[in-house]
């Protein structure tokens, strides 16, 4: 059984490790360190409160084993829009439907917050993620993302 729980400080090493295992799936491919993860945690906590706009969840299997992460963030309460992402799943748990279950739970949490539209961005070649998002009702808005760089 899948559950999602809001992230706690005790989850940071798990998030760091899973994030580093999956960094090829993110636009920012930096390697996360314990110091960097704790800095993120500090910024995350500073943003919490009455107008919280970022909810990060740990995905738990059978309430005892953390297997992934998912978040709702950049919440615009006035327009009832948010982004869903930071989708991480430990590799040994892929293809078992766990993230589909987690998405359903987190999308219900978004509805409870008053969100009517969820958006996300994904690499065009991330076929497994795209299939998941399509199963969850997401459609392509034909807004391609280009990753560009200049050597200086």
N, C-alpha and C positions, 0 to 999 in steps of 0.2 A: 504494500500500500504506500502511495506517495503522499507526503505532506510538504507544505512549504511553511517556513518560519522566518520571521524577520532576522536579518543577520545580527550577530552579536560579536563582541570582541573575541570570543573563543573560536569563532569561525575563520579568523583572518589567515591562519597558516594554511587551512584547506583551500580557501579562495586563491591565495597566492600560488599554491602548487598547481591547482587545476587551471588557473589563468595562464601560467607559464607553459603548461602542457598544450594549451590551445591557442598560443599567441598568433599562430598563422591565420586564425579566423577573425582577428581584430584589426581595425584600421591602425591602431597604435600597437606596434609589435615589440615594444620595449619589454625587457626582462624585469619582472617585479621582484623586489627584495623585501625582506622583513621591514626594513626602515621605510621603504616606499609604501608598503601596504599599510603600515601604521599611520603614515602621513595622510593617506587616503581616508582612513578611518576617522582621523581627527577632523578632516574637512567634512566628511559625511555627517558626523555628529553635530557639527556647528550648524548645519543646514536643517536639522530636525526641529520640530516645534509645531506651532499652530498652523503655519502655512507650509508644511512639509511638502516638498516636490520631488522626492526621491525615496522610493521604497525598494530596498534590496532584500531578496529572499534566498535562503538556502533550501535546496531541494533535498528532502530526506526520504530514504527508503526504510520502511517499517519503523519509522520514528527513532532509529538508532544509528543509521549510517548516512552521512552526508554524501551525496553523489553529484550535486550540481548547484547552479545558481541561476537566478532570473531576476530581472528588475523592471519596475515601472519608474520612469524618470522624466525630467523636463516637463512636468505636469503643468498645464495651462488650465487652471480651474475655470477661468472666465469663458474660454472657448471649448471646454470639456474635451481636451486633446492631451495625449501623452505619448511618450515613446516607450516601447517595450523592447528589452534586449538584455545585453550582458549575459547572453545565453551560454552557459557553460555546462557541460556534462562530462563526467569522467568517462574516458574511452571504453572501459569495460562494461558500461551500462547503456551504451548506444544501441539503437535498434530494438529496444524492448518496450517502447511506448511510454517510458517514464517521463520524458520531457513533454509529450502530448498531455499527459495527466497534469503535470505542473503548470503548463500553459493555461489549461482550462481553469485551474484554481486561481492563478494570478489574474487572468482576464476577469473572473468573477470579482476579485478584489478591486480591480479597476472600475467595474460597474458600481460597486458599493461606494467608491470615492466620487461617483458622479461623472466619470469619464465616458464619453460616447464614441470616441474615435481613438484607436491606437495606431501608431505608425512604427516602422522599423526600417533599418537599412541593413543590407546583407551583400556580400560579394556575389556577383553573378555566377561564379563557378562553385558556390557552396550549395550543391544540389540537395544534400540531405536537409540542411536548414530550410531551404526554399520549400521543399516538400512538406516539412512540418508547418511552416507558416501558411501555406496554401490550405492544408487540412484545417487550420484554425480560422480560415476565412479571410486571410490577407490576399490582396490582389496587387499586381504590379501596376504602379502608377507611372511607369516609363520615365523615371527620373534617374538616369544613370549617374553613378558616382565614379569619378576619375581619380586615381591615385597618381599624383604628379610629384616630381622632385627636381631640384636643380643642384648640381654639384658646384660648389663654390671654392 
